[in-house]
Amino acid sequence: MEISNNLILGDCSEKLKNIVDNSIDLIFTSPPYADARKKTYGGIHPDKYVEWFLPISEELLRVLKPTGTFVLNIKERVLNGERHTYVLELIMKMREQGWLWTEEFMWHKKNSYPGKWPNRFRDSWERLLQFNKHKKFHMYQEEVMVPMGDWAKNRLRNLSATDKTRDESNVQSGFGKNISNWLDREMAYPTNVIHTATECGNRNHSAVFPESLPEWFIKLFTKEEDCVLDPFMGSGTTLKVAQRLRRNSIGIEIDESYFDMVYKQVNSTELFLFDKRKQYAPTQSS
């Protein structure tokens, strides 16, 4: 099957309405953080951020398949000497909207350079919030397994009695463990902390994440020919990775200069998921 990519110029709060219900397998996106990228996107005050994002997340809830996943890359900012709570408030409001807050991943920026302020140090991490419509969703955990590593040589050398049985979790998570099951294995499941460097060459965009970030989640939550949506396309990283991994993709971008830049780099085609009453031309702001 030929892989399709569709680029849409415009405000995602409006353009999302032209995507049919229950048609997207994975939404992976990083919207402008509160008061960030003012020169490009105008900026949203932290106090107004939840109000601004909820109509968008309502549309995302509509277009996501029941078995699909929404991964939101976001970070709260410091305002008047303390962390603003808009990310936490957004999570609570999205739960009221019908989303399940299934998991939280942390992106550890391995190459984050040092910094100091009067009451804090430089951030070297960002949130990746996982939301779903239902408890049962598609997840391909084997696709992101990692080598066991040197730690296993020491940890598995002298096993205790409890390491050889399936005991109950001490934190009441409902999951037990049997360490001895991993004795002869070369690969293990990863943690929910993703260690990857930031994108040093910003590719003419103010906030580019590395290709390894969307790649990890695309592999985890989709298979070939599934459809990936990025409603805040930016420099098009998610779409480029989706295309390389043979996933269909949709990108929406409000800034015309970024849109044109991505259009030159991505093989754009009409995508069958769209309502045919509304056509999009790659050079028009329909």
Secondary structure, DSSP 4 states (H G I P E B T S, - for coil): ----EEEEES-HHHHGGGBPTT-EEEEEE-PPPTT-SHHHH----GGGHHHHHHHHHHHHHHHEEEEEEEEEEE---EETTEE--HHHHHHHHHHHHT-EEEEEEEEEETTPPP-EETTEE---EEEEEEEESSS-----GGGG-EE--THHHHHTTS--TGGGS-BPPTT--S--B-GGGGTT-SEE---SEEEE---SS-TTSSSPPPTHHHHHHHHHH--TT-EEEESS-TT-HHHHHHHHTT-EEEEEES-HHHHHHHHHHS-----TTB-TTS---TTS--
